[in-house]
């Protein structure tokens, strides 16, 4: 009986784990994610922690700003990477890129760090940064666990056209389980919008397999009970 319980517990952990953890450079897995738009701020410059998520998502998301962080920025010259400015509705046909709407977050020397009130399985944001001709700056993205331990980290260099407007790249992490409690972006002259995050949703097939296994175990235990 104990062996069967251990086996079933291991199977449940495996089924709940989901896909292999991975860094992502696309928002394809974030269609149903919760998003922080930064539209509720207008040029706030501070070094103090700021609550961002409750009003828009109902979840606690705290920003620990880096040096020169502006929350609710509406214009940034990104040099050879073009310009970022306040956006209209991306569904109105007037916004040329998918980098969200309204104001955004900008940091001159970072890093910016986001802390979540509860663990999330995936996190990412639309990003770009200032680039000089002939240079290749990079961003360092890091996901942290509950105790501040680094879960994953990777560097990425973004290059967009010098005459582009609001272009960039969606970068982030999708984990096999909900164990992300922090997310940071480090780099010079960073622009960030649409911070997106999600908790895991059990796959129907996995849930069905788990329930089926529990049913078989209960039936087996009933058969082994001594008859009165």
N, C-alpha and C positions, 0 to 999 in steps of 0.2 A: 504493500500500500504506500509506504513512504517513498519507495523508488518511483512509483507511478506519479505521485504528487510532485516530486522533484523534476521528473521528465516534463510534466505538463507545465510547470512553472517556467522552465527553460524555454519551452515552446512559446509560451505567452510573451516572454521577454523578447524573443526573436521576432514574433509577429508584430509587436508594438514598435520595434525598432525602425521599420520602414527601410528606405533606400540608403545606399552608402553615402556618407558625409562628403560634401564637395563644396569647393568655392565656385561661384557662378559669375558669369558676365552677361547675364540676360535676366529679364524679369518674367520669363515664361512660367516659372513656378510660383509667381506672386499674384496671380489674378484675383484671389480672394483674400489677400493680405490686408491687415489694418495699416493705415498710412497717416503719418504726421506731415502736414503740408507747410508749416511755418507761416501760414497766412494770418494767424492771429497775432503776429508780432510785426512791428514796423520800425526797423532799424535799432533794435535794442542791443547795446554793447555792454557786456558785463563779464566778470570773471566768477560770479557766483553761480551755483547750481540753479537750473531753471526747470520746472515741471512743464513738459510739452504735451503729454499724451492724453490726459484725462478728458479734456474738452472734446477732442476729436475722436478718440478711440475707446474711451472708458477704461483704458489701461494706463498704469503708471509708467511713464518714460521720463527719466531725468537726464538733462544735458549738463555735462561738466565742460564748460567752454575752455578752449585754448586761448592763447594770446591773440588779441585782435579779432575775436569772434563777434560777428554781427548776426543777430537773429531777426529774420524778416528783412533781409537785404533785397533791394529791387534793381540793382545794376552792378555789374562787374565787368571790367575789361580783362579778358584772359589772354591778351597778346596774340600770339600766333594761333591760339585755340579759339579765337573769335570773341563773342560777347554773350553775357547772360543778363537777362532783364526780367522784370515782372511779366508774367504770362497771362494770356486770356484763357478761356476754356479750351482745352485741347480737342474738344469735340466740335468746336464751332467752325473748323476748317481754316482758321486763321493762324493757328499755332503750328509752326513747321516741324516741331520735334516732340518726342514723348516725355519730356522731362518735367511733367507736372503742370501746375498752374499757380498763379499768384507769386508771393515772395518766396525767398529761399534762405538758406543759412550759408554764410561765408566766413572763412577764417584765414587770416594772413599767415599764421605760422603754426597753427594746430599744436598738438592733435586735439580733435574733438571726441568726446567719449559719451556714449549713451548707456544708461543703466536701466534695466527693465525690472518692474516690480515682481514679475513672475517669469519663469523660464519660457523661452520661445524656441521654436525649432528652426526658423529661418529668419534672416534679417538682411537688408540691403538698402541701397539708395542710388539715385541718379547723381553722377559726379562729373566734375571737370576741374581743371586747375590752370593757372597762368603758365604760359610756355613762351620762352624766347626762341627766336629763329636759331636753329642748329642745336638746341638743347632738348634733352629728353627727360623731363622731370617724372617722378613716379609717386604714387600713393601707396601707403602701407595700410592694409585693412586687417583688423584683428577681431576675433570673437573670443569672449572670455566666459569662463564657468562661474559658478556661484561664489567661489572663494577668490576670484580674481585670477585664477590660473588660465593661461593661454590655451584655448582649444584648437584654434587654427589661425594662420596668418599668411597673407600673400601680398606681393607687390604688383602694381599694374600701372602702365604708362598710357595715358590718353592723348591722342592727337586728333584734333578736328581742324577743319579749314579756317584760315585766318579771317574769312568773311562769313563764318557761320554764326548763327544766332540760337542760343539755348540748346546747343547740341552737347552731347556727353555720352556717358556710358553707365548702365546699371550694373553695380558690382555688389557682391555680398556672399552669404553663406547659406547653404541648406544642410542641416545636420540629420543624422539618423534618428535622433531623439531630441526632445525639448530640454536642452541643457545650456542654452545661451542666456547669460544674464547681463552681458555687456558687449558693446560693439564700438570700435574706435576707428577713426580715419586720421592718419597722419600724413602731412605733406604741406608744401608751401602754397599759399594763395588758393585755397580749396573752395569750390562752390558745391553745395550739396542740397538736394531737394528730394521730396517724397520718401522720407524714411519709412521703410515698409517692413513689417514683421508679422509672423503667423505662428500659432500653436498647432500641434499635429492633429489631424483628423483621421481616425482609424479607417483603413481601407475596408470596404464591405466584405471582400473575400477573406481578409484576415480575421475580421470579427466573426464571420460565419464559421471559419475553421476553429477558432478558439471556443466558441459556444458549443460546437459539435464535440470537441474534445472533452469539455466539461461534462456534457451530457453522458458520454460514454463512461467517463470516470465515475459519475454518480450511479449509473446503472450497474457497473461492476461492483461498486461498494455495497449496493443494496443486495446483490446476489450473494455476497460473502457474509452478510450479517447472519448470525445464528437464529434459527427459527424458534419461536416460543413454543 
